[in-house]
Amino acid sequence: MTKNPWPVPEPQVSHDVHPALAATARAAARAYQEARQLHARSELREEVAQGADGTPTMRVDAIVEEAVATAARRVGVNLLSEEAGFLDHGSAVTLVVDPVDGSANAALGVPLSCFSGAVVVDDRPVEALTVWFDTGRSWWAKAGEPTPFRTSRRTSLDGAAVCLMRPKRGSTDAWLRVADRADRIRVLCTTCLETMLVAEGAVDAFADTGSDTHRLMDLIAASVIVPAAGGALVDLDGRPLVFDVDLSRRWSGIAAATPQLADELITTILG
C-alpha cells in the first residue's frame, strides 16, 4: 500500500484565536496525520458516503470531519460542515468549516490542502482561520480589524498572477480570456488556500470563471481574511455571501488584491 510518509505539523495558531476555531483546526490536523499513517492514498480517495452538500464524501473527508465534529461538540458550539450539514449544540455561536479543502490533493499526497473555518455570531462571520496542513502555516483575522499581512495591491489584470479553478463546461471561454491577460496562471485545486495566497500578496487574485462551484464554507473564511488584508471577495453575479444552513446554495467566488482588480476580473469573465 502506498502511503504518504510525511508528517502533518501542529497548526501555528496564536492564543488570540477563538478557542473553538483553534480546537477544531488542531483536531483536523491530528486526524489528517492519522489518516495518512493508517490508509493508503487509494483508500483515502475512496468515496464512502454522500455529503450533506450533495457531493460525494471521500474517506479522508469523513475521517477529518468526524474529528472536527467531536471537537466542536466538546467546546459546545454549533457546526455547519459540508459533509455532516448543520449540527445544533444549542449555542449562539456556529462554526462554519471546511475540514479538508482540496480533498483530492489531501488524499493523494499533493501538499496543497487545508482546514478552513469561521466563527458566526447572529448570522455574521466575526473571525476566521485557515491552516495549511502540510506546513502548519495559518492565516487568521477578525472582521473589521487589519492583519499583519497585506495583499499585493495590484489594480490591473494585465500582468497579474492569478489562481483559477480548472475550466469547466460553460466557463472555458471566460477562463481563456483571463489567462490571455494575466502574466501567470496557477490551478492549485484548493480555493481556501488560494484565497489566502491572495490575502498575503503571493498571488494577485483567485477566480471561478463562472461555474458556481463554491459553497458557504469554501468562501466564508476568505470573506473575513481577504478584506482585512486590504483585498476584496465578491461574487461574479453580485450575490452576497450570507450565512445559511442550506448547503444547496452556490456562489462563484472572486478574491482580488483590490476592488478595482475584482471589478476588472468580473468584466473580463463576463466578456
C-alpha positions as a Python dict, from the first residue, in 0.01 Angstrom:
ca = {
    (1, 'M'): (0, 0, 0),
    (2, 'T'): (135, 344, -95),
    (3, 'K'): (102, 586, 196),
    (4, 'N'): (208, 947, 237),
    (5, 'P'): (524, 932, 454),
    (6, 'W'): (540, 1297, 554),
    (7, 'P'): (415, 1415, 896),
    (8, 'V'): (145, 1678, 938),
    (9, 'P'): (280, 1954, 1165),
    (10, 'E'): (91, 2116, 1453),
    (11, 'P'): (-101, 2422, 1328),
    (12, 'Q'): (61, 2758, 1400),
    (13, 'V'): (-230, 2905, 1595),
    (14, 'S'): (-190, 3200, 1831),
    (15, 'H'): (-352, 3237, 2172),
    (16, 'D'): (-579, 3510, 2030),
    (17, 'V'): (-772, 3266, 1809),
    (18, 'H'): (-1124, 3174, 1923),
    (19, 'P'): (-1100, 2852, 2130),
    (20, 'A'): (-1347, 2669, 1906),
    (21, 'L'): (-1155, 2757, 1590),
    (22, 'A'): (-825, 2657, 1748),
    (23, 'A'): (-963, 2329, 1882),
    (24, 'T'): (-1120, 2221, 1554),
    (25, 'A'): (-813, 2318, 1348),
    (26, 'R'): (-587, 2113, 1574),
    (27, 'A'): (-830, 1821, 1567),
    (28, 'A'): (-837, 1835, 1187),
    (29, 'A'): (-456, 1830, 1159),
    (30, 'R'): (-424, 1538, 1402),
    (31, 'A'): (-694, 1341, 1221),
    (32, 'Y'): (-533, 1403, 884),
    (33, 'Q'): (-199, 1286, 1022),
    (34, 'E'): (-359, 964, 1149),
    (35, 'A'): (-541, 911, 822),
    (36, 'R'): (-215, 934, 627),
    (37, 'Q'): (-48, 688, 862),
    (38, 'L'): (-328, 430, 854),
    (39, 'H'): (-457, 443, 498),
    (40, 'A'): (-311, 415, 152),
    (41, 'R'): (-368, 701, -90),
    (42, 'S'): (-620, 496, -285),
    (43, 'E'): (-817, 431, 35),
    (44, 'L'): (-821, 798, 134),
    (45, 'R'): (-959, 889, -208),
    (46, 'E'): (-1235, 627, -195),
    (47, 'E'): (-1589, 769, -188),
    (48, 'V'): (-1757, 635, 126),
    (49, 'A'): (-2076, 844, 160),
    (50, 'Q'): (-2284, 1130, 20),
    (51, 'G'): (-2228, 1461, 195),
    (52, 'A'): (-2496, 1699, 318),
    (53, 'D'): (-2397, 1933, 34),
    (54, 'G'): (-2493, 1669, -222),
    (55, 'T'): (-2139, 1579, -330),
    (56, 'P'): (-1951, 1253, -266),
    (57, 'T'): (-1754, 1222, 58),
    (58, 'M'): (-1402, 1081, 33),
    (59, 'R'): (-1266, 872, 318),
    (60, 'V'): (-1019, 1149, 406),
    (61, 'D'): (-1311, 1394, 440),
    (62, 'A'): (-1507, 1157, 662),
    (63, 'I'): (-1213, 1089, 895),
    (64, 'V'): (-1121, 1453, 944),
    (65, 'E'): (-1478, 1578, 972),
    (66, 'E'): (-1557, 1327, 1245),
    (67, 'A'): (-1268, 1465, 1450),
    (68, 'V'): (-1378, 1823, 1384),
    (69, 'A'): (-1738, 1746, 1484),
    (70, 'T'): (-1620, 1586, 1808),
    (71, 'A'): (-1406, 1890, 1891),
    (72, 'A'): (-1694, 2131, 1819),
    (73, 'R'): (-1926, 1931, 2043),
    (74, 'R'): (-1671, 1933, 2325),
    (75, 'V'): (-1637, 2311, 2318),
    (76, 'G'): (-2014, 2350, 2290),
    (77, 'V'): (-2058, 2534, 1960),
    (78, 'N'): (-2282, 2457, 1663),
    (79, 'L'): (-2118, 2325, 1347),
    (80, 'L'): (-2201, 2370, 980),
    (81, 'S'): (-1987, 2144, 763),
    (82, 'E'): (-2017, 2023, 406),
    (83, 'E'): (-2037, 1654, 493),
    (84, 'A'): (-2245, 1649, 814),
    (85, 'G'): (-2455, 1960, 749),
    (86, 'F'): (-2577, 2160, 1049),
    (87, 'L'): (-2514, 2016, 1395),
    (88, 'D'): (-2709, 2216, 1656),
    (89, 'H'): (-2549, 2213, 2001),
    (90, 'G'): (-2769, 2490, 2138),
    (91, 'S'): (-2507, 2763, 2111),
    (92, 'A'): (-2528, 3123, 1992),
    (93, 'V'): (-2201, 3054, 1809),
    (94, 'T'): (-2176, 2848, 1490),
    (95, 'L'): (-1855, 2730, 1330),
    (96, 'V'): (-1876, 2711, 952),
    (97, 'V'): (-1592, 2482, 845),
    (98, 'D'): (-1439, 2303, 554),
    (99, 'P'): (-1248, 2028, 738),
    (100, 'V'): (-1045, 1938, 428),
    (101, 'D'): (-1038, 2180, 138),
    (102, 'G'): (-855, 2023, -153),
    (103, 'S'): (-969, 1671, -68),
    (104, 'A'): (-823, 1508, -381),
    (105, 'N'): (-488, 1673, -311),
    (106, 'A'): (-504, 1561, 51),
    (107, 'A'): (-586, 1202, -39),
    (108, 'L'): (-311, 1166, -298),
    (109, 'G'): (-38, 1344, -106),
    (110, 'V'): (-23, 1665, -309),
    (111, 'P'): (77, 1911, -32),
    (112, 'L'): (-197, 2164, -112),
    (113, 'S'): (-490, 2118, 126),
    (114, 'C'): (-615, 2295, 434),
    (115, 'F'): (-863, 2336, 717),
    (116, 'S'): (-1072, 2649, 693),
    (117, 'G'): (-1338, 2787, 924),
    (118, 'A'): (-1517, 3092, 1055),
    (119, 'V'): (-1698, 3186, 1375),
    (120, 'V'): (-2050, 3309, 1303),
    (121, 'V'): (-2250, 3504, 1563),
    (122, 'D'): (-2601, 3629, 1481),
    (123, 'D'): (-2556, 3525, 1117),
    (124, 'R'): (-2238, 3736, 1089),
    (125, 'P'): (-1886, 3594, 1045),
    (126, 'V'): (-1670, 3762, 1309),
    (127, 'E'): (-1343, 3567, 1293),
    (128, 'A'): (-1176, 3321, 1056),
    (129, 'L'): (-883, 3083, 1041),
    (130, 'T'): (-726, 2880, 761),
    (131, 'V'): (-448, 2627, 826),
    (132, 'W'): (-229, 2478, 553),
    (133, 'F'): (-200, 2113, 656),
    (134, 'D'): (143, 2030, 516),
    (135, 'T'): (321, 2334, 659),
    (136, 'G'): (116, 2431, 964),
    (137, 'R'): (108, 2790, 837),
    (138, 'S'): (-210, 2971, 934),
    (139, 'W'): (-395, 3288, 837),
    (140, 'W'): (-625, 3446, 1094),
    (141, 'A'): (-829, 3763, 1116),
    (142, 'K'): (-1118, 3926, 1296),
    (143, 'A'): (-1380, 4111, 1094),
    (144, 'G'): (-1305, 4481, 1068),
    (145, 'E'): (-952, 4451, 1210),
    (146, 'P'): (-634, 4471, 996),
    (147, 'T'): (-397, 4177, 959),
    (148, 'P'): (-16, 4173, 969),
    (149, 'F'): (-18, 4052, 608),
    (150, 'R'): (-137, 4254, 309),
    (151, 'T'): (-243, 4190, -49),
    (152, 'S'): (-22, 4290, -344),
    (153, 'R'): (-246, 4596, -404),
    (154, 'R'): (-246, 4526, -779),
    (155, 'T'): (-528, 4702, -961),
    (156, 'S'): (-491, 4569, -1317),
    (157, 'L'): (-537, 4220, -1459),
    (158, 'D'): (-270, 4280, -1723),
    (159, 'G'): (47, 4116, -1595),
    (160, 'A'): (-118, 3974, -1283),
    (161, 'A'): (-56, 3638, -1119),
    (162, 'V'): (-394, 3465, -1095),
    (163, 'C'): (-515, 3137, -950),
    (164, 'L'): (-809, 2991, -1141),
    (165, 'M'): (-1035, 2696, -1090),
    (166, 'R'): (-990, 2443, -1367),
    (167, 'P'): (-1211, 2533, -1665),
    (168, 'K'): (-1547, 2359, -1651),
    (169, 'R'): (-1824, 2319, -1904),
    (170, 'G'): (-1963, 2659, -1998),
    (171, 'S'): (-1675, 2859, -1848),
    (172, 'T'): (-1386, 2773, -2082),
    (173, 'D'): (-1407, 3089, -2294),
    (174, 'A'): (-1408, 3310, -1985),
    (175, 'W'): (-1115, 3111, -1843),
    (176, 'L'): (-913, 3176, -2157),
    (177, 'R'): (-998, 3548, -2156),
    (178, 'V'): (-849, 3581, -1808),
    (179, 'A'): (-547, 3365, -1899),
    (180, 'D'): (-477, 3576, -2209),
    (181, 'R'): (-440, 3891, -1997),
    (182, 'A'): (-267, 3757, -1688),
    (183, 'D'): (108, 3702, -1670),
    (184, 'R'): (90, 3377, -1474),
    (185, 'I'): (-191, 3124, -1415),
    (186, 'R'): (-198, 2860, -1142),
    (187, 'V'): (-454, 2585, -1082),
    (188, 'L'): (-399, 2452, -729),
    (189, 'C'): (-740, 2290, -666),
    (190, 'T'): (-791, 2435, -318),
    (191, 'T'): (-996, 2753, -305),
    (192, 'C'): (-949, 2815, 68),
    (193, 'L'): (-570, 2806, 36),
    (194, 'E'): (-562, 3004, -289),
    (195, 'T'): (-766, 3289, -141),
    (196, 'M'): (-518, 3306, 148),
    (197, 'L'): (-235, 3346, -103),
    (198, 'V'): (-427, 3648, -232),
    (199, 'A'): (-456, 3783, 122),
    (200, 'E'): (-81, 3765, 183),
    (201, 'G'): (15, 3903, -158),
    (202, 'A'): (172, 3586, -301),
    (203, 'V'): (-74, 3599, -593),
    (204, 'D'): (-290, 3886, -710),
    (205, 'A'): (-626, 3712, -747),
    (206, 'F'): (-827, 3393, -744),
    (207, 'A'): (-1135, 3338, -958),
    (208, 'D'): (-1403, 3091, -1051),
    (209, 'T'): (-1481, 3190, -1409),
    (210, 'G'): (-1849, 3112, -1385),
    (211, 'S'): (-1904, 2753, -1273),
    (212, 'D'): (-2083, 2847, -948),
    (213, 'T'): (-1900, 2572, -761),
    (214, 'H'): (-1850, 2721, -417),
    (215, 'R'): (-2046, 2656, -101),
    (216, 'L'): (-2052, 2885, 201),
    (217, 'M'): (-1765, 2702, 373),
    (218, 'D'): (-1543, 2743, 67),
    (219, 'L'): (-1555, 3122, 89),
    (220, 'I'): (-1654, 3229, 440),
    (221, 'A'): (-1302, 3244, 584),
    (222, 'A'): (-1187, 3446, 284),
    (223, 'S'): (-1482, 3683, 335),
    (224, 'V'): (-1321, 3784, 666),
    (225, 'I'): (-949, 3748, 595),
    (226, 'V'): (-915, 3890, 242),
    (227, 'P'): (-1087, 4226, 320),
    (228, 'A'): (-889, 4251, 645),
    (229, 'A'): (-572, 4228, 434),
    (230, 'G'): (-692, 4506, 201),
    (231, 'G'): (-848, 4295, -71),
    (232, 'A'): (-1198, 4215, -193),
    (233, 'L'): (-1408, 3899, -203),
    (234, 'V'): (-1701, 3918, -445),
    (235, 'D'): (-1939, 3702, -644),
    (236, 'L'): (-1943, 3714, -1023),
    (237, 'D'): (-2315, 3798, -1025),
    (238, 'G'): (-2311, 4028, -722),
    (239, 'R'): (-2479, 3782, -485),
    (240, 'P'): (-2392, 3850, -120),
    (241, 'L'): (-2227, 3569, 75),
    (242, 'V'): (-2477, 3510, 355),
    (243, 'F'): (-2494, 3258, 637),
    (244, 'D'): (-2742, 2984, 551),
    (245, 'V'): (-2759, 2620, 661),
    (246, 'D'): (-2897, 2530, 316),
    (247, 'L'): (-2591, 2370, 154),
    (248, 'S'): (-2751, 2362, -190),
    (249, 'R'): (-2664, 2732, -228),
    (250, 'R'): (-2368, 2810, -453),
    (251, 'W'): (-2155, 3112, -539),
    (252, 'S'): (-1879, 3179, -791),
    (253, 'G'): (-1610, 3345, -580),
    (254, 'I'): (-1351, 3604, -679),
    (255, 'A'): (-1078, 3713, -437),
    (256, 'A'): (-862, 4001, -552),
    (257, 'A'): (-588, 4224, -418),
    (258, 'T'): (-808, 4532, -468),
    (259, 'P'): (-1171, 4611, -550),
    (260, 'Q'): (-1050, 4751, -884),
    (261, 'L'): (-890, 4421, -979),
    (262, 'A'): (-1203, 4233, -871),
    (263, 'D'): (-1415, 4455, -1097),
    (264, 'E'): (-1179, 4403, -1390),
    (265, 'L'): (-1192, 4027, -1343),
    (266, 'I'): (-1572, 4036, -1344),
    (267, 'T'): (-1575, 4244, -1664),
    (268, 'T'): (-1327, 4008, -1831),
    (269, 'I'): (-1511, 3691, -1727),
    (270, 'L'): (-1848, 3821, -1838),
    (271, 'G'): (-1696, 3928, -2169),
}
